Amino acid sequence: VLAGHDHTYERLQVEGMTYFVNGLGGGPIYSFGTILDGSQVRYNDDYGAMLVQATLKSIRFQFITRGGTVIDDFSLRAP
């Protein structure tokens, strides 16, 4: 699941489903409130974007800061 709105980056795993929240494209950056169960990666130090690369066998999600630092790199493979 890909979502935005909150001005942070977070990857969560909830009941076998992966969730990405990416709202660091602009606007004021939020601080994190309560850390949710299933939270695996959190980032709010700078702006950035997601690079998503898909093939027939896999999909790769990377969150990269505007300075080029890869904060998160996560892949799913086809069964």
Sequence and secondary structure as in RCSB ss.txt:
>XXXX:A:sequence
VLAGHDHTYERLQVEGMTYFVNGLGGGPIYSFGTILDGSQVRYNDDYGAMLVQATLKSIRFQFITRGGTVIDDFS
LRAP
>XXXX:A:secstr
 EE  SSSEEEEEETTEEEEEE TTSS      S  TTEEEEE SS EEEEEEE SSEEEEEEEETTS EEEEEE
EE  
